[in-house]
């Protein structure tokens, strides 16, 4: 999920959940539904399987649009539950369809499957040793954002709901999505491609729910109604100058100074040229690639980074300012620049009616450890593409406080939290269908 910065604020906000709010959690838990006891019992009984799935997936991570093994594990499991299973959706995605014993609406539950190009340093006995090709390089691969736990949780949820099929008033669609972290440059993928291929149709989905692991009290569930996570834009800037010896920079074009001026200009845009008090805005340069030798000024250099916004007008304004800055600075140095923008992710916008309706459900699942007014999160989620089509609700599951946050080589999941995740996803589906949507 390009989410490294979003967890700090969420985790800080969740101190309340772990303290005073949690002390009287029992008093805040809504009355149980008739099926709660069965869901809780089955989630507890399934926990060893869910842990085993998570550890297997963690040991065998796969990058975006390459989730072949993961997809097979998921598809085999869903078939064993007697579901209709569709594979190859959005390249490697898997969709399971569970038709309940009674007529009703259609609810979708989503889990993302891809891993990241990160060298794991957790020291876990099931730590990843996998390498793969990424942008033309051989890189280590790790589930550094908790997607392994998301898949395992939804596999457990599917098993519970399949066992309750006769009680289900409607249909549950299980969406196992590839490439949430972003398809490789030049490829389609992720939620936008699944939507394009009709994942929310046949059957037509009425609402969709998804969760994400984050550092915080184990088993806590947090969210905010309306805009919750930023829109994100990925960019690549290809700079072309003139190569020269490092001792005579005036003979060529000093690409290091050029890129330094661009970084400074970008920082000024976000800090001084737009009204960040309106909504949060971040413009980041993340990578610089160029050159092969210490005493040669390269001819070519590539910069990549991300823009995060909540306001469409501000997004348009910042993009224009960034492009203008790059063009003018490059021209001043005598270089040329090409700006490429990747597929954007819209704002993750939780449907307000749906979040109000389902808050008691999450309170029951987490036994009162809930918070529905967290701060804006600058991280992004392509779950937002589903929300553009149907009402959607995205929330976060506390998985303890690992040594490193998401996208860190030290990120880990306190596996006790997954039992709460299974309960939450199962109860969200059952409650939504029971209410008739």
N, C-alpha and C positions, 0 to 999 in steps of 0.2 A: 504494500500500500504505500509508497512515498509518504511516510507518516512520521518520520523520526521526531519531529518537533511537537506533534500534537499531544503526546502522552504526558508531558510534564505538567501542563495545566490541568488536564483531567485528573491525574493522580493527586495533585495538590487539592483539588476540589473534593476528592473522595475521602480526605481525612475526616470530614464530617460523618461520612457513612460509616467509617470504621470506629467512630467514637460515640458521641452522645446519641446520634440517630440510631446506631446499631444497638445501644443498650436497652432501648424499649422496642426493639424490632417486633417482638411477638405481638405487642399491642397494635402495631400498624398493619399487620397482615390481614387482608380481607378474608371474609368467610370462604371456606373451601368449597369447590365444586364437587359433584359426586364422583368425578373421575380423578381427582387430585391424588387420592391415596394410591391408586393403581399406578399413576405416572411416577410418583415419588418412589414407590417400591421398585418399579421396573428400572428406573434410572439408576438406582442404587445397585441393583443386581447386575446391570449392564456395565457398570463402571470398570471392571477389569478388562472387558472387551474394548471399551472406548479407549482406555489407556494403551492397550496393546496396539490398536489401530494407529493411535497418535504416534507411538514410538516407532512403528514400522515406517510410517510416512515421513517422520522426522529423519530417519536414517537413510531414506531414499528420496530426497527432494528433487524437484524438477522445475526448470525455469519456465517462464511464460510462453505459452503456445507449444510447450514440449511435455505436457503432463500426461504422457502415454501410460506409464505404469500406474500412476495414481488413478487415472480414469478407469483402468481395468479393475483395480481393487474396488472402486466404488460401484461400477456396473455389475460386477459379479455379486456383490453384496445385495444390491437392490433386486437383482433377478432372483436371488435365493429367497427373497421375501415375497415373491410372486407378483411384483410390479411390472407394469409396462415400462420398458427402459429404452431410451433413445441415446445413442452415442454419436460422437463427431459433431455435436452442436457447438458452433463457434470454434471450430477446429478440433479441440479435444474435450469439450464439455460433455457432461452426462446429465440427463434429465430422467427422473423417475416419477411415474404418475400412479398415485394411490387413490382409487375410487372407493369412497366410503359406502357403507351399507344403506345409507339413506340419501335422498337428494338434497342438494344445497349448493352453496357458492363454491368458489375455487380459491384456495390460498396457496401461495408459494413461499418456500423457505429456501434461502440461498447460503451457500458456503463457497469461498474461493479456495483454489487448489495450488496456486503457484508459489515458488520459493524465490530467493534472491541470490545475486552473485556476492555472497559474503563468506568469508573463511571462519567457520565455527570455532569458538574458543570456550565453550561451556564445560568441557571435560566430561560430559555425560557419557555413559557407557554406550548409548545409541546415537552418539554425535555423528553428524554427516562427514563422510570422507569423499563425497561425490564431487567430480569436476565436470564442466560442460563448456560448450562454445557460447560466447556472449560477445557480440560486436567484434567478431573476428579474433577473439582471444580465448585462451583456455582459462577458465575461472573456477574457483571453489563455489559450491552451491550450498545454501543453508535455508531452512525454514526459520528465518529471523524475524518473522512478523506474526507468527501464530497460526498461519493458515493450515498447518497440520492438525491443530486442535479444532479448527472450524470444521474441517472435513470429518474428523472422528466424531465430533458432537452431532453433526447432521446424520451421519451413518447410524449413530445410536438412536437419534430421534426417529429416523425412518423405521428402525426395528420396533420401537415402542408403538408407533402409530399403525404399523402394519398389523400388529397383534391386537389392535383395538378397532380394526377395520369396520366391523359391524356397527360400532357405535358412532362412527364418523358421519356427520351430516353434510356431505359434500365431497370435494376432491382436494387432495394435497399434492402439490407439485414440488418435487425436490430438485433444486437447481445447483449443480456442482460446476462452478464457473472457472474457466482458465483465465490467465493473463490479467488478473486484477492489478498487478504491479505495472501493467502497461505492456502492450505488444512490442516486439522488437521494431526498431525504426523501419518503415517501409511495409509493415504488415498490419493487417486488421486483427482485432482480438478483443477479449474481455467482454464486459457487459454490452457495449454498443453493438458488437457483432452478434451476440446471442439475441439481442432485441431485433436486430435486422433480420435474423433468420427465423423469427417468430416464436421465441421461447415463451412469450407471455400469451400466446394464442393456441387454440386447439389442445387443451381447453383454455378458454379465455380467463385469465387470472384477474381476480377482484382486488387482491391486496397481496403485498409481499413483505416479508420480514427477514432481517439479517442481523447477525451479531459479529463483534470483533473483540479479540483478546486485547487487554491493555493492562499496564501495571497499576495495581490498586488492591484494595482489600479482597481477599479470595471470595469469589462468588457474588460480589456486588454487581448490580446492574445500573448503568447510568446513561443518560441521554439528555437532549433538549428538544422541545417541539420546534417546528419551523427550521430555518437554516441552522445546521449543526456543524458541518464540515465544509471547508472552502472549495471553491472551484479551483482547478489546477490546470495550468498550461505548461507543457514541456517544450523547451526550445533548444535549438542548436544553431550556433553562429560559426560559419566557415569564413575564416579570414585568410586573405592571400596578400603577401607582401613581396619582398625581394631578399633572397638569401645573401648573407655576407659573413665574413670572418668576425668572430666575437671581439677582436681587437680593433675593428674598424666599423662600428655600427653606422657611421654616417654614409658608408658606401651602399648599405642596404636599407631595410626598413626594420626598425627595432620592434619586433613583435611583442616582446615582454612589456615594454612601456605602453604599447598600444592596448594590450589586454588590461594592464593595470588601470589605464584611464577609463576603459569601459566598465570595469568593476566599480571604480569610484563613482562614475556617472550613475550606474544602477543603484548604488546605495543612496545617492542623493535623491533619485526619483522617489524611492520608497519612503525616505525620511523627511524630505523637504519640499517635494513638488506635488504631492497629493494629500488630501485630507484623510489621514489615517484614523482620525477620531470618528469618522462616519462609519466605516467598517474596517476591520483589520485587512492589511495588504502587505504582502511579502514578495520581493523580487530577489531571487538568489542566483548567484553563479556557483555551480557545484563542481564542475570539472574543467580543467585546462589541459589540452593535449597538443604537443608540438615539439619538434626537435628530436635529434638523435645524439648529439654530442655537445659537450660543455663549451666548446669554442666555436660553434657554428650557430649563427642566428638563422632560424628556419624560415623557409618561404611560406609555409602553411601552418596555421594553428586553429584548433577547434575549441570552442567554449560551449558548455551545456549548462542548463539550469532550469529553474521552475518559477512560475508566477502563481501566487495564491491570492484569490480575491473572493468577496462575497457579493459585490455589487456589479452588475453587468456594465454599467456606464463607466465605472472606475476601471474595470478590466480593459475596456476598449481604449480608454485614455492612457493607461500605463503601457499597453502594447505599442501605441503610437509613439509615446515618449521614448521607449526603449529602442525602437527601430530608428527613430530620428537620431538618437544619441550615437548608436553604432555607426550609422551612415556618416554623420558629420565627423566623428573622431577618426574613422578609417580614412576619409578623404583628406583630413588634415595631415595624416601620416603618409599619404600617397598609396595606401592599401585599398583593397576592395573587400566587401563583406556581403555574405548571403545569409539571410535570417530564415530559418525553417522552424515552423511551429508544429508540434505534434498534435495528435487528437486530444482535445481538451476534455476534462471531466467537469460536469456542471456541479453546482452547489448540492451537497447532500442535504435535502430539505424534507424533514419529517412531517408528514401530513398531520396537522394539528388535531383534527377530529379523531384520527386513528390512534395517535399517541394518548389522547385523553381516554379513549375507549379501552386501550390495552394496558394502561398503567396498573390497574389492580391485578392483572394477570402476572406482570413481572414482579409485583410486590409479593404475590403468593409464591412464585417460583424461587425468589431470592430470600424468602422469609423476612421481608421488611428491609433488606439492604438495598435500597433504591434511592436514586437522586435524579430528578427530572429537570434540573436547571443548571447544568454544567455550562462553563464558558464556551465561546466559539472555539473551534478546533481548526488550526491552519492546515492540518493534514487533509488529504482528499480521498475520495472513495468512488469508484465507478458504479457502485450500487445506485448512485444518483441517476444513472440512465434508466434503471427500472422504475425509479420514482417519477420520472418524466412521463411514463406510460400509464402507471397505475398508482394508487395510494400506497406508500411505502413507509416503513418504520425501521430505522437502523439504530442499534444500541450497543453498548460496550459491556464486556464481561471482565471483571477484575480477576487477574490471574497471579496475584502476589506481587512481590517487588524484586524482580530479578536483578542481577548485577548490572545489566545493561538493558535499556529500554528497547522498543521495537526497532528493527533494522540494525541493532548492535550485534556483534559476534558473540555476545554473552547472553542474549535474550533467551529466556526459558519460560515455561508455563508451569505453575503449580497445578498439577493434574487434578487436585480436589475440585477446582473450579469447574471442570468440565461436566460434573454431575449437575451443577446448577444450570449450565448451558443447555444440557439435554432437556431438563425440566422446562426451561424457559421456552425453547423452540416448540416442544410438544404442546405445552399449554397455550401458547400463542395461536397455534393452528386450531386446536380444539375449541378454544373460547371464541375465536373469530367465526368459525363455522357454526358453532352453537347459537351465536347471536344473530346469525343470518347476515353478518357483515354490517 
